[in-house]
């Protein structure tokens, strides 16, 4: 099982995607932006370009209304989780956000 459900909104004509990530393990969610439509886009956890802000606001409202979940702040989402290893994470360690958005199923072992 993946640790989260995700929804994404692509703004036509731009390389930006607004993403909402809902945890299936705790009543929390995190919204972030992606820049780039290629296979490995840049994750924008803190600063959201105007092209992403509107989509994130829409996703946040929907998640709060449907699930009544609380948002993780960027500071909380970027907390390093000890003893969790995920592919493509920096040497400083895996964060809560990285665990939520990872497709690496090995981090459950």
C-alpha positions as CSV (number, residue, x, y, z in Angstrom):
1,X,0.0,0.0,0.0
2,X,1.3,3.5,-0.8
3,X,1.5,5.9,2.2
4,X,-0.7,8.5,0.5
5,X,-3.3,9.4,-2.1
6,X,-2.4,12.2,-4.5
7,X,-4.3,14.6,-6.7
8,X,-2.7,16.9,-9.2
9,X,-3.9,19.9,-11.2
10,X,-2.0,20.9,-14.3
11,X,-2.2,24.5,-15.4
12,X,-2.5,24.4,-19.2
13,X,0.3,26.2,-21.0
14,X,2.7,26.2,-18.1
15,X,5.3,23.7,-16.7
16,X,3.6,23.8,-13.3
17,X,1.5,21.2,-11.4
18,X,-0.2,21.7,-8.1
19,X,-0.3,18.5,-6.0
20,X,-2.1,17.5,-2.9
21,X,-0.9,14.5,-1.0
22,X,-3.2,12.9,1.6
23,X,-1.7,10.5,4.1
24,X,-3.4,7.2,4.7
25,X,-1.5,6.7,7.9
26,X,-2.5,10.0,9.7
27,X,-5.1,12.7,9.3
28,X,-2.8,15.1,7.5
29,X,-2.1,16.4,4.0
30,X,0.5,18.4,2.3
31,X,0.3,20.5,-0.9
32,X,3.2,21.3,-3.0
33,X,4.1,22.4,-6.6
34,X,6.0,20.6,-9.3
35,X,7.9,22.4,-12.0
36,X,8.5,20.5,-15.2
37,X,6.4,18.0,-17.1
38,X,9.3,15.5,-17.7
39,X,9.8,12.3,-15.8
40,X,11.5,13.8,-12.8
41,X,10.1,17.3,-12.1
42,X,11.5,19.6,-9.5
43,X,9.5,19.5,-6.2
44,X,8.6,23.0,-4.8
45,X,7.6,22.4,-1.2
46,X,7.8,25.9,0.1
47,X,7.5,28.6,-2.5
48,X,4.7,28.3,-4.9
49,X,4.8,30.2,-8.2
50,X,1.6,32.1,-9.0
51,X,0.8,29.4,-11.6
52,X,0.6,26.9,-8.8
53,X,-0.9,28.9,-5.9
54,X,-4.5,28.9,-7.2
55,X,-4.5,25.1,-7.8
56,X,-3.0,24.5,-4.3
57,X,-5.7,26.6,-2.7
58,X,-8.4,24.6,-4.5
59,X,-6.9,21.3,-3.5
60,X,-6.4,22.4,0.1
61,X,-10.1,23.4,0.4
62,X,-11.3,20.2,-1.1
63,X,-9.1,18.0,1.2
64,X,-10.2,19.9,4.3
65,X,-13.9,19.7,3.3
66,X,-13.9,16.1,2.3
67,X,-11.5,14.5,4.8
68,X,-11.4,17.1,7.5
69,X,-7.6,16.6,7.6
70,X,-5.0,19.1,8.9
71,X,-2.3,20.5,6.6
72,X,1.4,19.8,7.4
73,X,3.4,23.0,7.4
74,X,6.5,23.1,5.2
75,X,8.6,22.9,8.4
76,X,6.8,19.8,9.6
77,X,6.9,18.2,6.1
78,X,10.6,18.7,5.9
79,X,11.4,17.0,9.2
80,X,14.0,14.2,8.7
81,X,12.7,10.8,9.7
82,X,15.4,8.7,11.4
83,X,16.0,5.2,10.0
84,X,13.8,5.7,6.9
85,X,15.6,5.2,3.6
86,X,14.0,6.3,0.3
87,X,15.5,6.3,-3.2
88,X,16.7,9.7,-4.4
89,X,16.7,11.4,-1.0
90,X,19.5,13.7,0.1
91,X,22.3,12.5,2.4
92,X,20.8,14.5,5.2
93,X,18.0,11.9,5.3
94,X,14.4,11.2,4.3
95,X,11.8,13.7,5.2
96,X,8.1,13.2,6.0
97,X,7.3,14.8,2.6
98,X,9.7,12.4,0.8
99,X,8.0,9.5,2.5
100,X,4.5,10.7,1.5
101,X,5.4,11.3,-2.2
102,X,7.8,8.5,-2.7
103,X,7.0,5.6,-5.1
104,X,9.8,3.6,-3.5
105,X,8.0,0.7,-1.9
106,X,11.2,-0.5,-0.2
107,X,10.9,2.1,2.5
108,X,8.2,0.0,4.2
109,X,10.6,-2.7,5.1
